[in-house]
Structure formats: structure tokens, C-alpha cells
Amino acid sequence: MRSAQVTIRAVAVAPADAFDRVKDFASYPELSPVVRSVTVDRAASGTPGGAAEEHSDWEVYFRNGILRWSETDTFDRAGLTIAFTQIDGDFAEFTGTWRVRADGEDSLIDFFTEFDFGIPSLAGILDPVAERVFRETIGVVVTSLFPKAEVVGDEALVRAVELARERAAELRTGDAAPTAIPAGAV
């Protein structure tokens, strides 16, 4: 099983406010050209202990195609965590967590996922690409949620996120020719 992890600092944002922005998955396609669509079913039931549960359907550009999956998202506002588990889709296994925590007057947003495509013969090729796409996409999306936000602890990812955001801005303003697969996708 492969994993991907990203930490983002949201400057001068309270943890509860950061949590509310992060959990708005339906807005993600507007923030990253790699996220094709997210449909959220907010009518799902709550779970014991007061955590709210939703279901979301995702489409993300990957390589020369689209990854699709449905997941259950469990929101623990008191603990400022979100857990997700694929219930159907292109992965053999796909789970993860979001965690928001205070750091002085800022918030740190941690994203962690574990995934397996279930194709051992291609794991050496697909898994590293998927890890990179996850990290860059999460970096672009989360830094776009806040007026001032930055990737923490990974200079290569900082540069990749900056380039992806510049490319997305060019596509939105029409200053760049569109491509079949959006910038940041592989």
C-alpha cells in the first residue's frame, strides 16, 4: 500500500474556520484543474458520538484518463478531523484523514492517504505517479482555500504547487492554450 502526506499552513485562520473550508469538497473542482468533479450527498446519516457522515463521488484526471470513486466521509468537528474510505471505485483500497490543528494564530492542515490500485505488476509505475498527483492536487486545493497559505516542509512540493496554480490561473484567464489533461495531471 502506498501513502501520500501533505501539511499546509493557513496563516491567521482559526482551526474551526479552516476545518469548515476544507470539508467543502464540492468546491474543489473550482480550485484545481485536476479535480474534474465532486458530488456530495449531504443527506447521509450521523454516526455515534456526534460525527456527521456524507457520501461523495469524485472524478480526478490521472495519466490519460479519469479516476472515479465514491467515498464515505466522516466529519468530527469537535476533533477537527475528517476520515474517508472508498466504498466503490477505481482503487482496490483508498482511505485517509484530514486533521486541522492550531499552531499559534495559524492552522496546520494535515492530509494523509493510503491507496492501492490492486495491480501489483504496475504498482512501481502507477503508485509513485498517483502519490505525486495526490500531493500536488491537495497542495493546490488547500492553498487556494485561504488568502495566505503555504505547503510546509517540502520545497519541491512548494514549487510544484506554485507552478500548478500559475498554470490554472493562465487557463482561467485565457492566457494559455487548453490541454487535453489539465496541468498537474499525468
Number of C-alpha atoms within 10 A of each C-alpha: 12 14 18 18 17 21 22 21 24 26 18 16 21 18 21 17 11 25 24 11 14 20 17 12 16 15 17 23 17 13 19 25 26 28 23 17 19 20 14 19 13 11 10 15 11 13 12 6 8 11 17 18 20 17 20 20 20 20 19 22 22 21 15 10 13 16 16 18 18 20 20 20 23 22 23 18 16 10 13 17 20 22 19 21 19 21 17 15 17 15 17 14 16 22 19 18 18 21 19 26 19 16 15 11 11 17 23 24 24 17 23 17 20 16 19 19 18 13 12 11 8 10 16 10 10 16 20 14 16 22 18 18 21 24 22 27 25 23 27 29 23 25 21 17 17 17 10 12 20 20 25 16 11 10 10 10 18 16 13 18 23 17 16 22 24 13 18 22 16 14 17 12 8 10 10 12 7 14 8 9 16 19 19 24 24 15
